[in-house]
Amino acid sequence: MPRYFLEISYKGTNYSGFQVQKNAKTIQSEVERSLQLVYKQPISLTGSSRTDAGVHALQNYFHFDTNVKLSSKELYNVNAILPVDIAVNGLYKVSDDAHCRFDALSREYKYFIYHRKNPFLNDRAWYYPFRINKALLHQAAQMVQNQNNFIAFSKKKTQVNNFKCEIEISQWLEEDGCVIYKVKANRFLRGMVRALVSSMLKVARETMTIDAFRELLNTDIQSSASFAAPAHGLFLTEVRYPDRYLERIDD
């Protein structure tokens, strides 16, 4: 049966996460409902990254199998049915054994904080009105990039074989009045980015020493980091696949 990837973006504020859950409104349940209305049959989706409740995405993917002949024109109808905070942005033909989660080469997240009250950022960045030592913030980010075991930054009750992640980018940026943590890796653990942000900000406020942060990176105690950073400041910004992996359907 032919397999397709569906590229989406969403604002996660009003949803209980990405993946389908009983008695809860999620990104997946809304997209499956809209596809069923357009194609007149159930379509079961598999997601590439399971963002938590309240987390946003500029780019994420589902894959699904169907014998229905698809064209990109129907995406207009799907978008017309979807709520205003979810959008489908592309439809792609892929090989029958392609998997949007396991075949991803990397994922990139950005976490946004801001220091001055701003009514236009309150639902998509963390208001953090504290003085921070930016030199310590950059030092902590570099330590993250040199690490590959993140057991302290993984929430409990998560089913993984190991806690190793290969970090390609770990850096703090400043843009449009926000301080932004940008991190890119081959995989992420549940709660990992928010825990990194929370812990690095403790270092930058000098309530945690840089040596204590180093010890946290090297500990074998799961979920020992701070998870205080709220969900609404986090964006999944990119899911990357091999070159020529996706064949866009344009007609």
JOJO-V330864 format. One record per backbone hydrogen bond with DSSP energy under -1.0 kcal/mol. CO is the residue of the C=O (numbers start at 1). NH is the residue of the N-H. Records with the same first field share a line. If there is no record, write none. Layout:
BEGIN
CO->NH / NH
END
This chain:
BEGIN
2->66
3->94
4->64
5->92
6->62
7->89 / 90
8->60
9->87
10->57
12->15 / 54
17->27
18->28
21->24
25->16
26->30
27->31
28->32
29->33
30->34
31->35
32->36
33->37
34->38
35->39
36->40
46->63
49->51
51->18
52->55
56->236
57->10
60->8
61->48
62->6
63->46
64->4
71->74
72->75
73->76
74->78
75->79
76->80
77->81
78->82
83->86
85->11
87->9
90->7
91->249
92->5
93->247
95->98
99->103
106->240
107->185
108->237 / 238
109->183
110->235
111->181
112->126
113->179
114->128
118->121
121->124
126->114
128->130
133->137
134->138
135->139
136->140
137->141
138->142
139->143
140->144
141->145
142->146
144->147
148->165
150->153
151->154 / 223
152->225
158->160
163->150
166->186
169->184
171->182
173->180
175->178
178->175
179->113
180->173
181->111
182->171
183->109
184->168 / 169
185->107
189->192
190->155
191->195
192->196
193->197
194->198
195->199
196->200
197->201
198->202
199->203
200->204
201->205
202->207 / 208
203->206
204->133
209->213
210->214
211->215
212->216
213->217
214->218
230->233
231->234
233->112
234->56
235->110
236->58 / 59
238->108
240->105 / 106
242->245
247->93
END
